[in-house]
Amino acid sequence: MSAETIGHRYARAIFDLGIETSTLPALVEDIHKLARVYEESIELQKVMSNPLVSEEQRLATIGEIGDRLGLSPLGRNVAGLLARRKRLFALRAIASELDRLSDEKAGIARATVISAERLTEAYEQRLIQELSAMTGKKIVLDRQQDPDLLAGLVVRIGDQLIDGSAKARLTELASQLLSA
């Protein structure tokens, strides 16, 4: 099973548990901490996926990591469950899906905005207002720069892409000229 499939399943269960216990923000943060540590440590990944390492040893290791990270009791339980079921490899996918579910619940849409140069604060605010009106959600911008765009913007919200860059327009114009 892929990490994304496992991520969706476990994230939904963790999300529901976080809502039920009113600990969702802390639980999401715990999963992010654990995912960062797991991703950064090749040694930890090898130990946790090694079939010669006993379940007891895996649980002891994950318990020690939970102590060091200051995970909540519920976060420790989730980490232990993932270690027992050998699903720690899906932590990044679980964390990403938890973010998506949390944003959805809060009425937030994340938009990636790529521009050739840094946008002014006033322009960003106007863009946030327009995207919010378009989606009906509160917008959180992730700003990126790509000088190759020349001018304009590329905006991605979920699976929707709006390419208003000069580079895209020039490519389209060249295509039209070649086909004429």
C-alpha positions in Angstrom: 0.0 0.0 0.0 1.3 3.5 -0.8 2.2 6.0 1.8 -0.5 8.4 0.5 -3.2 5.7 0.8 -2.1 4.9 4.3 -1.7 8.6 5.1 -5.3 9.3 4.1 -6.7 6.4 6.3 -4.7 7.2 9.4 -5.0 10.9 9.1 -8.8 10.6 9.0 -8.8 8.5 12.1 -6.3 10.8 13.9 -8.3 13.8 12.8 -11.6 12.4 14.1 -9.8 11.4 17.4 -8.4 14.9 17.7 -11.8 16.5 17.3 -13.5 14.0 19.7 -10.9 14.8 22.4 -10.6 18.5 21.6 -6.9 18.1 21.1 -6.6 18.4 17.3 -4.1 21.3 17.1 -1.7 19.6 19.6 -2.1 16.2 17.9 -1.4 17.7 14.5 1.7 19.3 15.9 2.8 16.1 17.5 2.5 14.3 14.1 4.5 17.0 12.4 7.3 16.8 15.0 7.5 13.0 14.7 7.4 13.2 10.9 10.3 15.7 10.8 12.4 13.5 13.1 11.6 10.4 11.1 12.4 12.1 7.8 15.7 13.5 9.0 17.0 10.3 10.5 18.0 7.6 8.0 19.2 5.6 11.0 15.8 5.7 12.7 14.1 4.7 9.4 16.4 1.7 9.1 15.8 0.6 12.7 12.0 1.0 12.4 11.8 -0.9 9.2 14.3 -3.7 10.1 12.4 -7.0 10.6 15.1 -8.2 13.0 14.2 -5.3 15.5 11.5 -6.6 17.8 8.2 -4.8 18.4 9.3 -4.2 22.0 12.5 -2.4 20.8 10.6 -0.4 18.2 8.1 0.8 20.9 10.9 1.6 23.3 12.6 3.7 20.6 9.5 5.5 19.7 8.7 6.1 23.4 12.1 7.6 23.9 11.6 9.9 20.9 8.2 10.8 22.2 9.8 11.8 25.5 12.4 13.9 23.8 9.9 15.7 21.5 7.5 16.3 24.4 4.6 14.5 22.6 1.2 14.6 24.3 -0.1 11.3 25.7 -2.4 10.9 22.7 0.5 11.7 20.3 2.6 9.0 22.0 -0.3 6.5 21.6 -0.6 7.3 17.9 3.2 7.1 17.5 3.2 3.7 19.2 0.3 2.5 17.0 2.2 3.5 13.9 5.3 1.8 15.1 3.5 -1.4 16.0 1.8 -1.5 12.6 5.0 -0.5 10.8 3.4 2.6 9.3 6.0 5.2 10.4 7.1 5.5 6.7 3.7 7.2 6.0 4.2 10.0 8.6 4.8 12.8 6.0 1.6 11.8 4.1 -0.3 11.6 7.4 0.9 15.1 8.4 0.0 16.5 5.0 -3.4 15.0 5.0 -4.0 16.2 8.6 -3.1 19.7 7.5 -5.6 19.5 4.6 -8.4 18.2 6.9 -7.7 20.8 9.5 -7.7 23.6 6.8 -11.0 22.2 5.4 -12.6 22.2 8.8 -11.4 25.8 9.4 -12.5 27.0 6.0 -9.0 27.7 4.9 -7.6 27.3 1.4 -3.8 27.4 0.8 -2.7 29.2 -2.3 0.8 29.1 -3.8 1.7 32.3 -5.6 4.7 32.4 -7.8 5.9 35.8 -9.1 8.9 37.1 -10.9 9.6 39.6 -8.1 8.4 40.1 -4.6 4.8 41.3 -4.4 3.9 44.4 -2.5 1.9 44.1 0.7 -1.0 46.0 -0.9 -1.1 43.7 -3.9 -0.9 40.6 -1.7 -3.9 41.8 0.3 -5.9 42.5 -2.9 -5.0 39.1 -4.2 -6.0 37.4 -0.9 -9.4 39.2 -1.1 -10.0 38.2 -4.7 -9.0 34.5 -4.1 -11.1 34.5 -1.0 -14.1 35.8 -3.0 -13.5 33.2 -5.7 -13.2 30.2 -3.3 -15.4 31.3 -0.4 -12.6 30.5 2.0 -10.0 32.2 4.0 -6.8 32.3 2.0 -3.3 31.6 3.3 -0.5 32.5 0.8 2.7 30.6 0.2 4.9 33.1 -1.7 7.6 32.0 -4.1 9.7 33.8 -6.7 10.8 32.6 -10.1 12.5 35.3 -12.3 11.9 33.1 -15.3 8.2 34.1 -15.3 9.4 37.6 -16.4 6.2 39.2 -15.0 2.7 38.3 -13.8 1.7 35.5 -11.5 1.1 31.8 -11.3 -1.4 30.8 -8.6 -2.2 27.3 -7.5 -5.1 26.5 -5.1 -5.5 22.8 -4.6 -5.6 21.3 -8.1 -6.6 24.6 -9.8 -3.8 26.5 -11.7 -4.2 30.1 -12.8 -1.2 31.0 -15.0 -1.1 34.7 -15.7 2.6 35.0 -16.2 4.2 36.8 -19.1 6.1 33.6 -19.9 2.9 31.7 -20.4 1.4 34.5 -22.6 4.5 34.6 -24.7 4.5 30.8 -25.2 0.8 31.0 -26.1 1.4 33.8 -28.6 4.3 31.9 -30.2 2.1 28.8 -30.5 -0.6 30.9 -32.2 1.9 32.4 -34.6 3.3 29.0 -35.6 -0.2 27.6 -36.2 -1.4 30.5 -38.3 
